[in-house]
């Protein structure tokens, strides 16, 4: 007499469970990144991330870091990793607060370090869901916004120069080439 044994669930190896866990984590991440109030998904991410700061220069892991609270330089260096070559600790006493969209470059000079502050590129900001400034962005930066090409970016900068600055984002509709439909599409990417 022959016995047939059927297994309803296959025996899972460690790698298979890791794959299932990874798939579950991806699904959970998509759930939390879902669109809220019609804004692009990345903008929903930026609101949840809090403060997004780019760090470069002489750190172990240059890149963009997310903080739940407004970070100071010491927190940024702790996150990005201080190189072993740094012998001093002048940065630990710098309590300057950084805003989302900042770019910080740290150069080691032995016991001292030089820190320079700037803004993330518009392309990084748009990718990370950080709106760009209508009154400060460059012509090239405006092309990071979906729906704005070089000619329209030029027209925006020309209109801004003519006015000295925009006082209300709705003034964009007065730029030739920006009608109600495009305005609605690009509005979430901009702040004054």
C-alpha positions, 0 to 999 in steps of 0.5 A: 500500500502506498502512502501519499503525503501532501504538504499544504505549505512549503517548508520555508528557508531563512531566505524565503522568510526574509523575502516575505518580510521584505515584501511586507515592509514594502507594502507597509511603506507604500501604505504610508506614502499614499497620496494625501490631499492630491499632492505628489507622493513625495510631498506626503513623504517630506511632510512625514520625514520632518527635516531633510538635510543634505550633507557633503564634504569630509563625512563618512556617509554623505547624502540626504538625512531625515530628522524628526526634529530640527537638527543642529550641526552636531546631530547632522555629523552624528548621522553622517559619520565623523571621519577618523581623521578629525582630531578636534571637536569644534562642531559639537558646540555649534548649535545653529539650527538647519531648515529642511532643504539645507545643504551643509558641506563640512571640510576637515582641517585637522583640529578645526573644520570649515562648514559652509551652508547652502540650499539643496538643488531644486532637483533634490528638493522636488524628488524629496517633496520639498517645495522650491521658492518661486522668488529665489529659484534659478531658471534651471531649478524651475525645470525640475518641476514636472510640466515646466521646460526651459522656455517656461522656466525662462518666462517665469524668471523674466516675470519675476524680474519684471515684478521684482518678486512674486507676492502671491503664487497665483500671479504665476497664471499671468505668465504666458504658458501657465493656464489654470490646468498647468497652474493646478499641476505645478502649485504643490511644488512651489512656495513664495 
